[in-house]
Amino acid sequence: MEKPIVGGQAVIEGVMMRGFGKVATAVREPSGKINVQVRPVKSIAEKYPILKLPFLRGSVTLIESLILGIRSLSFSAQAAGEEDEQISDSELAASIILALVVACGLFIAIPTFAAKFLHALTEAPFWFNLAEGFLRLAIFVLYIFAISRMADIQRVFQYHGAEHKTIFCYEADLPLTVENVRKFPRLHPRCGTAFLLIVMIVSIFVFAFLGWPELWLRILSRIILLPVVAGIAYEIIRFAGRSENPLVRAAIMPGLWLQYLTTREPDDSMLEVAIASLEAVQK
């Protein structure tokens, strides 16, 4: 039988894992205790099986991961002593909307607006779209680089590395011990960082042939086609995570290299937290 897929996310002083119909968030409290919250989770695709189809499941996974990620971040902030109470449903909705607006402004509006300055060099819409795509990619990489220099974020990135090592150990069918987990690499082909990089690259090809209408139409077209881009990127990352083909491995190398920015080597106490999270979803 195919081994169930487990995914995760680093949070404040902890790790969230999702699998086996559950989401578990393990956080190291200031006292040193590991606080684990486990919640059942059921994808909307279980109710509407059509959403499990290739190129549709990617958008569903992306949206659900965003919601679960914000909830887990809220719990981790509370458990780590940085917030007094968890986020409410209305605050969750506001956080998601704000995140989407900021992302659209930074990675859609700014690149497509800036590409217009190529008019002095060419009038071909194809080159405008291509330049927009590469500018979007550059902004994304620079953004990752900038936040990776922040001290607080670097600690989160250590937990990100712990998450990857623990999932590798699980996929290798080895007991989840600190000694076993420690020896695995911190770069994982199914990482969300790699997924976002592939989204940026796929968008270059999808948007390249759209023409060059008014600014608001360009922004709207990118937003409308975002589920298509996410669907294609998800299938690529899903296939790459299971493939041993050398050409496939070579194609995903940029996503792995980018993880040198978004992960750090964790210490053993962080590995213990990641292990606790993964063990919780397996129970």
LOTORMI-386388 format. One record per residue (C-alpha): residue number from 1; residue in one letter; x, y, z. Coordinates in nm, 2 decimals. Layout:
# LOTORMI-386388
@seq:NUM	type:a	c1:X	c2:Y	c3:Z
...
***
This chain:
# LOTORMI-386388
@seq:1	type:m	c1:0.00	c2:0.00	c3:0.00
@seq:2	type:e	c1:0.11	c2:0.36	c3:-0.07
@seq:3	type:k	c1:0.24	c2:0.53	c3:0.24
@seq:4	type:p	c1:0.01	c2:0.81	c3:0.36
@seq:5	type:i	c1:0.15	c2:1.16	c3:0.28
@seq:6	type:v	c1:0.24	c2:1.37	c3:0.58
@seq:7	type:g	c1:0.30	c2:1.75	c3:0.54
@seq:8	type:g	c1:0.40	c2:2.01	c3:0.78
@seq:9	type:q	c1:0.48	c2:2.37	c3:0.87
@seq:10	type:a	c1:0.71	c2:2.54	c3:1.11
@seq:11	type:v	c1:0.54	c2:2.77	c3:1.36
@seq:12	type:i	c1:0.65	c2:2.98	c3:1.66
@seq:13	type:e	c1:0.87	c2:2.75	c3:1.88
@seq:14	type:g	c1:0.72	c2:2.45	c3:1.71
@seq:15	type:v	c1:0.60	c2:2.24	c3:1.42
@seq:16	type:m	c1:0.26	c2:2.16	c3:1.27
@seq:17	type:m	c1:0.21	c2:1.82	c3:1.10
@seq:18	type:r	c1:-0.09	c2:1.71	c3:0.89
@seq:19	type:g	c1:-0.18	c2:1.36	c3:0.81
@seq:20	type:f	c1:-0.40	c2:1.06	c3:0.89
@seq:21	type:g	c1:-0.71	c2:1.29	c3:0.91
@seq:22	type:k	c1:-0.55	c2:1.50	c3:1.18
@seq:23	type:v	c1:-0.35	c2:1.82	c3:1.24
@seq:24	type:a	c1:-0.11	c2:1.83	c3:1.53
@seq:25	type:t	c1:0.08	c2:2.13	c3:1.65
@seq:26	type:a	c1:0.36	c2:2.08	c3:1.90
@seq:27	type:v	c1:0.51	c2:2.38	c3:2.07
@seq:28	type:r	c1:0.79	c2:2.42	c3:2.32
@seq:29	type:e	c1:0.66	c2:2.62	c3:2.61
@seq:30	type:p	c1:0.88	c2:2.87	c3:2.81
@seq:31	type:s	c1:0.88	c2:2.61	c3:3.09
@seq:32	type:g	c1:1.04	c2:2.35	c3:2.85
@seq:33	type:k	c1:0.73	c2:2.14	c3:2.83
@seq:34	type:i	c1:0.61	c2:2.03	c3:2.48
@seq:35	type:n	c1:0.24	c2:2.13	c3:2.44
@seq:36	type:v	c1:0.06	c2:1.93	c3:2.17
@seq:37	type:q	c1:-0.27	c2:2.03	c3:2.02
@seq:38	type:v	c1:-0.44	c2:1.77	c3:1.80
@seq:39	type:r	c1:-0.75	c2:1.84	c3:1.59
@seq:40	type:p	c1:-0.94	c2:1.62	c3:1.34
@seq:41	type:v	c1:-0.94	c2:1.77	c3:0.99
@seq:42	type:k	c1:-1.15	c2:1.68	c3:0.69
@seq:43	type:s	c1:-1.08	c2:1.82	c3:0.35
@seq:44	type:i	c1:-1.37	c2:1.97	c3:0.15
@seq:45	type:a	c1:-1.26	c2:1.73	c3:-0.12
@seq:46	type:e	c1:-1.41	c2:1.45	c3:0.09
@seq:47	type:k	c1:-1.75	c2:1.61	c3:0.05
@seq:48	type:y	c1:-1.69	c2:1.70	c3:-0.32
@seq:49	type:p	c1:-1.48	c2:1.42	c3:-0.47
@seq:50	type:i	c1:-1.44	c2:1.62	c3:-0.80
@seq:51	type:l	c1:-1.20	c2:1.84	c3:-0.60
@seq:52	type:k	c1:-0.96	c2:1.55	c3:-0.57
@seq:53	type:l	c1:-0.90	c2:1.55	c3:-0.95
@seq:54	type:p	c1:-0.55	c2:1.65	c3:-1.07
@seq:55	type:f	c1:-0.51	c2:2.02	c3:-1.13
@seq:56	type:l	c1:-0.81	c2:2.09	c3:-0.90
@seq:57	type:r	c1:-0.66	c2:1.94	c3:-0.58
@seq:58	type:g	c1:-0.37	c2:2.18	c3:-0.58
@seq:59	type:s	c1:-0.59	c2:2.49	c3:-0.52
@seq:60	type:v	c1:-0.79	c2:2.31	c3:-0.25
@seq:61	type:t	c1:-0.47	c2:2.21	c3:-0.07
@seq:62	type:l	c1:-0.32	c2:2.56	c3:-0.10
@seq:63	type:i	c1:-0.63	c2:2.73	c3:0.06
@seq:64	type:e	c1:-0.68	c2:2.46	c3:0.33
@seq:65	type:s	c1:-0.31	c2:2.48	c3:0.42
@seq:66	type:l	c1:-0.33	c2:2.86	c3:0.45
@seq:67	type:i	c1:-0.63	c2:2.83	c3:0.69
@seq:68	type:l	c1:-0.47	c2:2.55	c3:0.90
@seq:69	type:g	c1:-0.14	c2:2.73	c3:0.90
@seq:70	type:i	c1:-0.28	c2:3.05	c3:1.04
@seq:71	type:r	c1:-0.47	c2:2.85	c3:1.31
@seq:72	type:s	c1:-0.15	c2:2.67	c3:1.41
@seq:73	type:l	c1:0.05	c2:2.99	c3:1.42
@seq:74	type:s	c1:-0.21	c2:3.14	c3:1.65
@seq:75	type:f	c1:-0.19	c2:2.83	c3:1.88
@seq:76	type:s	c1:0.18	c2:2.84	c3:1.88
@seq:77	type:a	c1:0.20	c2:3.21	c3:1.97
@seq:78	type:q	c1:-0.03	c2:3.15	c3:2.26
@seq:79	type:a	c1:0.16	c2:2.83	c3:2.38
@seq:80	type:a	c1:0.49	c2:3.01	c3:2.35
@seq:81	type:g	c1:0.37	c2:3.30	c3:2.56
@seq:82	type:e	c1:0.35	c2:3.56	c3:2.28
@seq:83	type:e	c1:-0.03	c2:3.60	c3:2.27
@seq:84	type:d	c1:-0.30	c2:3.57	c3:2.53
@seq:85	type:e	c1:-0.57	c2:3.40	c3:2.33
@seq:86	type:q	c1:-0.62	c2:3.22	c3:2.00
@seq:87	type:i	c1:-0.75	c2:3.38	c3:1.69
@seq:88	type:s	c1:-1.13	c2:3.40	c3:1.64
@seq:89	type:d	c1:-1.30	c2:3.30	c3:1.32
@seq:90	type:s	c1:-1.35	c2:3.66	c3:1.22
@seq:91	type:e	c1:-0.99	c2:3.74	c3:1.29
@seq:92	type:l	c1:-0.89	c2:3.43	c3:1.09
@seq:93	type:a	c1:-1.09	c2:3.55	c3:0.79
@seq:94	type:a	c1:-0.94	c2:3.90	c3:0.82
@seq:95	type:s	c1:-0.59	c2:3.75	c3:0.83
@seq:96	type:i	c1:-0.65	c2:3.54	c3:0.52
@seq:97	type:i	c1:-0.79	c2:3.83	c3:0.33
@seq:98	type:l	c1:-0.50	c2:4.06	c3:0.43
@seq:99	type:a	c1:-0.25	c2:3.79	c3:0.34
@seq:100	type:l	c1:-0.41	c2:3.75	c3:-0.01
@seq:101	type:v	c1:-0.42	c2:4.13	c3:-0.06
@seq:102	type:v	c1:-0.06	c2:4.17	c3:0.03
@seq:103	type:a	c1:0.05	c2:3.88	c3:-0.19
@seq:104	type:c	c1:-0.15	c2:4.01	c3:-0.48
@seq:105	type:g	c1:0.00	c2:4.36	c3:-0.44
@seq:106	type:l	c1:0.36	c2:4.24	c3:-0.40
@seq:107	type:f	c1:0.37	c2:3.95	c3:-0.65
@seq:108	type:i	c1:0.10	c2:4.06	c3:-0.91
@seq:109	type:a	c1:0.03	c2:4.43	c3:-0.91
@seq:110	type:i	c1:0.39	c2:4.56	c3:-0.87
@seq:111	type:p	c1:0.55	c2:4.33	c3:-1.13
@seq:112	type:t	c1:0.29	c2:4.39	c3:-1.40
@seq:113	type:f	c1:0.30	c2:4.77	c3:-1.33
@seq:114	type:a	c1:0.68	c2:4.78	c3:-1.35
@seq:115	type:a	c1:0.70	c2:4.58	c3:-1.67
@seq:116	type:k	c1:0.53	c2:4.87	c3:-1.86
@seq:117	type:f	c1:0.87	c2:5.06	c3:-1.85
@seq:118	type:l	c1:0.99	c2:4.82	c3:-2.12
@seq:119	type:h	c1:0.80	c2:5.02	c3:-2.38
@seq:120	type:a	c1:1.12	c2:5.20	c3:-2.47
@seq:121	type:l	c1:1.27	c2:4.86	c3:-2.58
@seq:122	type:t	c1:0.98	c2:4.67	c3:-2.73
@seq:123	type:e	c1:0.60	c2:4.68	c3:-2.80
@seq:124	type:a	c1:0.56	c2:4.30	c3:-2.80
@seq:125	type:p	c1:0.31	c2:4.18	c3:-2.53
@seq:126	type:f	c1:0.50	c2:3.85	c3:-2.50
@seq:127	type:w	c1:0.82	c2:4.03	c3:-2.38
@seq:128	type:f	c1:0.62	c2:4.24	c3:-2.14
@seq:129	type:n	c1:0.46	c2:3.93	c3:-1.98
@seq:130	type:l	c1:0.80	c2:3.75	c3:-1.98
@seq:131	type:a	c1:0.97	c2:4.04	c3:-1.80
@seq:132	type:e	c1:0.68	c2:4.06	c3:-1.55
@seq:133	type:g	c1:0.72	c2:3.69	c3:-1.47
@seq:134	type:f	c1:1.10	c2:3.72	c3:-1.41
@seq:135	type:l	c1:1.05	c2:4.04	c3:-1.20
@seq:136	type:r	c1:0.79	c2:3.85	c3:-0.99
@seq:137	type:l	c1:1.04	c2:3.57	c3:-0.94
@seq:138	type:a	c1:1.31	c2:3.82	c3:-0.84
@seq:139	type:i	c1:1.08	c2:3.99	c3:-0.59
@seq:140	type:f	c1:1.00	c2:3.65	c3:-0.44
@seq:141	type:v	c1:1.36	c2:3.54	c3:-0.40
@seq:142	type:l	c1:1.46	c2:3.88	c3:-0.26
@seq:143	type:y	c1:1.17	c2:3.87	c3:-0.01
@seq:144	type:i	c1:1.27	c2:3.52	c3:0.11
@seq:145	type:f	c1:1.63	c2:3.64	c3:0.14
@seq:146	type:a	c1:1.53	c2:3.95	c3:0.34
@seq:147	type:i	c1:1.32	c2:3.77	c3:0.60
@seq:148	type:s	c1:1.58	c2:3.50	c3:0.63
@seq:149	type:r	c1:1.81	c2:3.76	c3:0.79
@seq:150	type:m	c1:1.58	c2:3.83	c3:1.08
@seq:151	type:a	c1:1.68	c2:3.66	c3:1.40
@seq:152	type:d	c1:1.33	c2:3.55	c3:1.50
@seq:153	type:i	c1:1.26	c2:3.41	c3:1.16
@seq:154	type:q	c1:1.59	c2:3.21	c3:1.16
@seq:155	type:r	c1:1.46	c2:3.03	c3:1.47
@seq:156	type:v	c1:1.14	c2:2.94	c3:1.29
@seq:157	type:f	c1:1.35	c2:2.82	c3:1.00
@seq:158	type:q	c1:1.53	c2:2.59	c3:1.24
@seq:159	type:y	c1:1.20	c2:2.43	c3:1.32
@seq:160	type:h	c1:1.13	c2:2.42	c3:0.95
@seq:161	type:g	c1:1.45	c2:2.21	c3:0.91
@seq:162	type:a	c1:1.33	c2:1.98	c3:1.20
@seq:163	type:e	c1:1.00	c2:1.93	c3:1.02
@seq:164	type:h	c1:1.17	c2:1.82	c3:0.70
@seq:165	type:k	c1:1.41	c2:1.58	c3:0.88
@seq:166	type:t	c1:1.13	c2:1.42	c3:1.07
@seq:167	type:i	c1:0.92	c2:1.37	c3:0.76
@seq:168	type:f	c1:1.22	c2:1.21	c3:0.59
@seq:169	type:c	c1:1.26	c2:0.97	c3:0.88
@seq:170	type:y	c1:0.89	c2:0.88	c3:0.86
@seq:171	type:e	c1:0.91	c2:0.82	c3:0.49
@seq:172	type:a	c1:1.22	c2:0.60	c3:0.54
@seq:173	type:d	c1:1.01	c2:0.38	c3:0.78
@seq:174	type:l	c1:1.26	c2:0.43	c3:1.06
@seq:175	type:p	c1:1.16	c2:0.48	c3:1.43
@seq:176	type:l	c1:1.11	c2:0.84	c3:1.51
@seq:177	type:t	c1:1.40	c2:0.90	c3:1.75
@seq:178	type:v	c1:1.62	c2:1.21	c3:1.77
@seq:179	type:e	c1:1.92	c2:0.99	c3:1.66
@seq:180	type:n	c1:1.74	c2:0.87	c3:1.35
@seq:181	type:v	c1:1.59	c2:1.20	c3:1.26
@seq:182	type:r	c1:1.91	c2:1.40	c3:1.30
@seq:183	type:k	c1:2.09	c2:1.22	c3:1.02
@seq:184	type:f	c1:1.84	c2:1.32	c3:0.75
@seq:185	type:p	c1:1.88	c2:1.63	c3:0.53
@seq:186	type:r	c1:1.69	c2:1.95	c3:0.60
@seq:187	type:l	c1:1.59	c2:2.00	c3:0.23
@seq:188	type:h	c1:1.28	c2:1.83	c3:0.12
@seq:189	type:p	c1:1.14	c2:1.81	c3:-0.24
@seq:190	type:r	c1:0.77	c2:1.86	c3:-0.12
@seq:191	type:c	c1:0.85	c2:2.17	c3:0.08
@seq:192	type:g	c1:0.61	c2:2.47	c3:0.05
@seq:193	type:t	c1:0.91	c2:2.69	c3:-0.05
@seq:194	type:a	c1:0.98	c2:2.47	c3:-0.35
@seq:195	type:f	c1:0.61	c2:2.47	c3:-0.43
@seq:196	type:l	c1:0.59	c2:2.85	c3:-0.43
@seq:197	type:l	c1:0.90	c2:2.87	c3:-0.65
@seq:198	type:i	c1:0.74	c2:2.64	c3:-0.90
@seq:199	type:v	c1:0.42	c2:2.86	c3:-0.88
@seq:200	type:m	c1:0.64	c2:3.16	c3:-0.98
@seq:201	type:i	c1:0.80	c2:2.97	c3:-1.27
@seq:202	type:v	c1:0.48	c2:2.81	c3:-1.40
@seq:203	type:s	c1:0.31	c2:3.16	c3:-1.39
@seq:204	type:i	c1:0.58	c2:3.29	c3:-1.63
@seq:205	type:f	c1:0.47	c2:3.04	c3:-1.90
@seq:206	type:v	c1:0.10	c2:3.06	c3:-1.83
@seq:207	type:f	c1:0.09	c2:3.44	c3:-1.84
@seq:208	type:a	c1:0.33	c2:3.49	c3:-2.13
@seq:209	type:f	c1:0.07	c2:3.46	c3:-2.39
@seq:210	type:l	c1:-0.21	c2:3.66	c3:-2.24
@seq:211	type:g	c1:-0.15	c2:3.98	c3:-2.43
@seq:212	type:w	c1:-0.11	c2:4.32	c3:-2.26
@seq:213	type:p	c1:-0.45	c2:4.49	c3:-2.18
@seq:214	type:e	c1:-0.51	c2:4.77	c3:-1.92
@seq:215	type:l	c1:-0.34	c2:4.73	c3:-1.58
@seq:216	type:w	c1:-0.66	c2:4.64	c3:-1.40
@seq:217	type:l	c1:-0.74	c2:4.37	c3:-1.66
@seq:218	type:r	c1:-0.38	c2:4.23	c3:-1.63
@seq:219	type:i	c1:-0.41	c2:4.21	c3:-1.25
@seq:220	type:l	c1:-0.76	c2:4.05	c3:-1.27
@seq:221	type:s	c1:-0.64	c2:3.79	c3:-1.53
@seq:222	type:r	c1:-0.35	c2:3.69	c3:-1.31
@seq:223	type:i	c1:-0.58	c2:3.65	c3:-1.00
@seq:224	type:i	c1:-0.84	c2:3.44	c3:-1.20
@seq:225	type:l	c1:-0.57	c2:3.21	c3:-1.34
@seq:226	type:l	c1:-0.40	c2:3.17	c3:-1.01
@seq:227	type:p	c1:-0.59	c2:2.84	c3:-0.93
@seq:228	type:v	c1:-0.47	c2:2.71	c3:-1.27
@seq:229	type:v	c1:-0.11	c2:2.80	c3:-1.19
@seq:230	type:a	c1:-0.14	c2:2.65	c3:-0.84
@seq:231	type:g	c1:-0.29	c2:2.33	c3:-0.98
@seq:232	type:i	c1:-0.01	c2:2.28	c3:-1.23
@seq:233	type:a	c1:0.26	c2:2.35	c3:-0.97
@seq:234	type:y	c1:0.10	c2:2.11	c3:-0.72
@seq:235	type:e	c1:0.11	c2:1.82	c3:-0.97
@seq:236	type:i	c1:0.47	c2:1.90	c3:-1.05
@seq:237	type:i	c1:0.58	c2:1.90	c3:-0.68
@seq:238	type:r	c1:0.37	c2:1.60	c3:-0.60
@seq:239	type:f	c1:0.53	c2:1.40	c3:-0.89
@seq:240	type:a	c1:0.88	c2:1.52	c3:-0.80
@seq:241	type:g	c1:0.84	c2:1.42	c3:-0.44
@seq:242	type:r	c1:0.78	c2:1.06	c3:-0.55
@seq:243	type:s	c1:1.02	c2:1.03	c3:-0.85
@seq:244	type:e	c1:1.38	c2:0.91	c3:-0.85
@seq:245	type:n	c1:1.43	c2:1.01	c3:-1.22
@seq:246	type:p	c1:1.75	c2:1.21	c3:-1.25
@seq:247	type:l	c1:1.60	c2:1.46	c3:-1.49
@seq:248	type:v	c1:1.31	c2:1.53	c3:-1.25
@seq:249	type:r	c1:1.55	c2:1.56	c3:-0.96
@seq:250	type:a	c1:1.76	c2:1.81	c3:-1.16
@seq:251	type:a	c1:1.45	c2:2.01	c3:-1.25
@seq:252	type:i	c1:1.35	c2:2.06	c3:-0.88
@seq:253	type:m	c1:1.70	c2:2.15	c3:-0.77
@seq:254	type:p	c1:1.63	c2:2.53	c3:-0.76
@seq:255	type:g	c1:1.35	c2:2.46	c3:-0.51
@seq:256	type:l	c1:1.59	c2:2.27	c3:-0.29
@seq:257	type:w	c1:1.86	c2:2.54	c3:-0.32
@seq:258	type:l	c1:1.60	c2:2.80	c3:-0.21
@seq:259	type:q	c1:1.55	c2:2.60	c3:0.11
@seq:260	type:y	c1:1.90	c2:2.69	c3:0.21
@seq:261	type:l	c1:1.74	c2:3.02	c3:0.29
@seq:262	type:t	c1:1.42	c2:2.89	c3:0.45
@seq:263	type:t	c1:1.56	c2:2.62	c3:0.67
@seq:264	type:r	c1:1.84	c2:2.60	c3:0.93
@seq:265	type:e	c1:1.99	c2:2.31	c3:1.11
@seq:266	type:p	c1:1.78	c2:2.24	c3:1.42
@seq:267	type:d	c1:1.91	c2:2.14	c3:1.76
@seq:268	type:d	c1:1.79	c2:1.82	c3:1.93
@seq:269	type:s	c1:1.53	c2:2.00	c3:2.13
@seq:270	type:m	c1:1.36	c2:2.11	c3:1.81
@seq:271	type:l	c1:1.38	c2:1.76	c3:1.67
@seq:272	type:e	c1:1.19	c2:1.64	c3:1.98
@seq:273	type:v	c1:0.91	c2:1.89	c3:1.91
@seq:274	type:a	c1:0.88	c2:1.78	c3:1.54
@seq:275	type:i	c1:0.88	c2:1.42	c3:1.64
@seq:276	type:a	c1:0.60	c2:1.48	c3:1.90
@seq:277	type:s	c1:0.39	c2:1.65	c3:1.64
@seq:278	type:l	c1:0.43	c2:1.37	c3:1.38
@seq:279	type:e	c1:0.37	c2:1.10	c3:1.65
@seq:280	type:a	c1:0.05	c2:1.28	c3:1.75
@seq:281	type:v	c1:-0.11	c2:1.26	c3:1.40
@seq:282	type:q	c1:-0.02	c2:0.89	c3:1.38
@seq:283	type:k	c1:-0.20	c2:0.79	c3:1.70
***
